[in-house]
Amino acid sequence: MEYHFKVQVYYEDTDHSGVVYHANYLKYFERAREHTIGTKELTRLWMEEGLGFAVYKVDMGFFDGAVFGDELDIRSRWELDGKFKILWFQEAWRPGGKKAAVKARIEMVCLDRNKNLVPIPYQ
């Protein structure tokens, strides 16, 4: 299933050339993942079960820079990769875009409060 999350590009998100600063896409993707899982569920996991998620590895490609005023469509899908890792496939699409402006493959692991690797609770 593909999830969609809208992100408004503000002037503060851009660099001196007028395009979105590359690191901000990580923020956009993080927000989309939180929206997909749900803030209440992430809070419950941490408060009740002592579980959280951490980024393990990121692979990103930049193909078309978004600019101030764009409303990006962040498209996200995920799949389990074994019992400890979730793979997220996320793309940022500009309005009317023919291809993704940015693509990312993000590997995340599940950790307990002591930062020990634990199985993903959704298996």
SEVEX-567996 format. One record per atom (N, C-alpha, C): residue in one letter; x negated, y, z negated. Coordinates in steps of 0.1 Angstrom, whole numbers, plus 2048, in hexadecimal, padded with zeros to 3 digits. Example, Ala and Ser with C-alpha at 12.3 -4.5 7.8 and 13.67 -1.06 7.14 Angstrom:
BEGIN
A77C7C77B2/A7857D37B2/A77C7DF7B2/S7807EA7B9/S7777F57B9/S77F8007B1/
! end
This chain:
BEGIN
M7F87F4800/M800800800/M7F780C800/E7FB816808/E7F4823808/E7FB82E800/Y7F48357F8/Y7F983F7EF/Y7F584D7F5/H7FD8577F4/H7FA8647F9/H7FB86E7EE/F7F18777EE/F7F08817E4/F7EC88E7EB/K7F38997E9/K7F08A67EF/K7E78AE7E6/V7DD8B47ED/V7D38BD7E6/V7D28CA7EE/Q7D48D57E7/Q7D38E27EC/Q7C48E67EB/V7BE8EB7F6/V7B08F07F6/V7B08FE7F3/Y7AA9027E8/Y7A890F7E3/Y79B9157E8/Y79A9227E8/Y78E9297EB/Y7829247E3/E7849227D6/E77A91D7CD/E77490F7D1/D77C9087D9/D7788FA7DD/D76E8FB7E9/T76C9067EE/T7649077FB/T75690C7F7/D74D90A801/D73F90F800/D73D91B808/H73192080A/H72E92C811/H73292B820/S73391F825/S73791E833/S74691E835/G74E91E82A/G75C91E82B/G76391082B/V75B90582A/V7618F882A/V7608F381B/V7688E8819/V7698E280B/V75B8DD808/Y7568E17FC/Y7498DC7F7/Y74A8CC7F5/H7418C57FA/H7428B67FB/H7468B07EE/A7408B47E3/A7438AE7D6/A7528AF7D2/N7598B97D7/N7678BB7D3/N7708B07D8/Y76C8A97E3/Y77389D7E8/Y7748927DD/L7698917D5/L76A8877CA/L77488B7C0/K7768987BD/K78189C7B4/K78E8997BA/Y79089C7C7/Y79D89A7CD/Y7A088B7CD/F7968827D0/F7998747CF/F79C86F7C1/E7958757B7/E7988717A9/E7A68757A5/R7AB8817A9/R7B88857A6/R7C287B7AD/A7C08777B9/A7C986E7C0/A7C98607B9/R7BE85C7B5/R7BD84F7AE/R7C58507A1/E7C485B799/E7CB85D78D/E7DA85D790/H7DE86479B/H7EC86579E/H7F18577A2/T7E984F7A9/T7ED8427AD/T7F08387A2/I7E6838798/I7E782F78C/I7F2835783/G7F1842781/G7FA849778/G7F384D76B/T7F485A768/T7EE85F75C/T7F285874F/K7FF85574E/K80484E742/K7FE841741/E7FD83A74C/E7F782C74B/E7E882D748/L7E183674E/L7D383874A/L7D183B73B/T7DA844736/T7D9848728/T7DC83C71F/R7E7834723/R7EB82871B/R7DF81E71B/L7D981C727/L7CE812727/L7C381671E/W7C082371D/W7B5828715/W7B9827706/M7C482D703/M7C982E6F5/M7CC8216EF/E7D38186F6/E7D880B6F0/E7CE8006F3/E7C87FF6FE/E7BF7F4701/E7B07F7701/G7AD804701/G79F808701/G79880670E/L7A0806719/L79A804726/L79A81072F/G790812737/G78F81D740/G78881874D/F787821757/F78181E763/F775827766/A76B82276C/A75F82A76F/A75B82877E/V757832784/V752831792/V744829791/Y74381F79A/Y73781779A/Y72E81B7A7/K73581D7B2/K72F8207BE/K7388287C8/V7328317CF/V73A8397D9/V7338397E6/D73B8377F1/D7368387FF/D73F842806/M73A84D80A/M743857810/M73D85C81E/G74785F827/G743865834/G74B871836/F74587C83B/F74B88983D/F74C88B84C/F75888D851/F75A88E860/F76089B865/D7688A285C/D76E8AE860/D7718B6854/G76A8C1851/G76B8C9845/G7788D0844/A77F8CE838/A78B8D5835/A7878E4831/V7908ED833/V78E8FB830/V798901827/F79590C821/F79E914819/F7AC91581F/G7B6911817/G7C491281C/G7C9904820/D7C18FB824/D7C68EE828/D7CD8E781C/E7D78DF820/E7DD8D6816/E7D98C881B/L7D18C1813/L7CC8B4817/L7D58A9813/D7D689F81B/D7DD893817/D7D3889813/I7D2885806/I7C887B802/I7CF86E802/R7CA86580A/R7D085880C/R7C884E805/S7CE8467FD/S7C783C7F4/S7CD82E7F5/R7C48247F6/R7C88177F4/R7BD8107EB/W7C18057E5/W7B77FE7DC/W7B97EF7DD/E7AF7E87D9/E7AF7D97D9/E7A67D57CE/L7A97CA7C8/L7A07C47BE/L7957BD7C5/D7897BE7BF/D77D7B77C4/D7777AF7B9/G77C7A37B6/G77879B7AB/G7807A079F/K77C79C793/K78479F787/K77F7AC780/F7747B2784/F76E7BD77E/F76F7CA786/K7727C9793/K7707D579C/K77D7D77A4/I7807E47A6/I78A7E97AF/I7837F17BA/L7877EE7C6/L7827F67D2/L78D8007D6/W78A80C7D7/W7938167DB/W78E81B7E9/F79881C7F2/F795821800/F79D82E801/Q796839801/Q79D846801/Q79984F80D/E7A3856812/E7A085F81D/E7A786D81B/A7A087781F/A7A688581F/A7A988982D/W7B688C82F/W7BB89083C/W7BF89F83C/R7BA8A6846/R7BE8B4848/R7CC8B484F/P7D38BF84E/P7E08C1854/P7DE8BF863/G7E68B6869/G7E68B3878/G7D98AC87C/G7D18A7873/G7C58A0877/G7C789387F/K7BE891888/K7BF885890/K7B687988A/K7AE87D880/K7A6873879/K7A387986B/A79F870862/A79C874855/A79087E855/A79288884D/A78789284B/A77B88C843/V77F884839/V77687E830/V77B87082C/K77286682C/K776859828/K76C85481D/A77284D813/A76A848808/A76E83A805/R764832801/R7668257FB/R7608267ED/I7688257E3/I7648277D5/I76681A7CD/E75B8167C7/E75C80A7BF/E75D80E7B0/M7678097A9/M76980C79B/M7697FF793/V764800786/V7657F577D/V76D7F9771/C7717EF76A/C7797F175D/C76F7EF751/L7707F9748/L7677F973C/L76F7FA72F/D76A7F4725/D7707F6718/D76A803711/R76F806705/R76A8126FE/R75B8126FC/N7558066FB/N7468056F9/N73F805706/K746807711/K74080771F/K73B7FA724/N7427EF71E/N7407E2723/N7497DE72E/L7447D7738/L74C7D3744/L7567C973F/V7637CC743/V76E7C373F/V7777C074C/P77E7B574C/P7877B2758/P7917BD75A/I7957C0766/I7A07C976A/I7AD7C3764/P7B57CB75D/P7C17C6757/P7CC7C3761/Y7CB7C776D/Y7D67C5777/Y7D27B9780/Q7D27AD77B/Q7CE7A2784/Q7D9797783/
! end
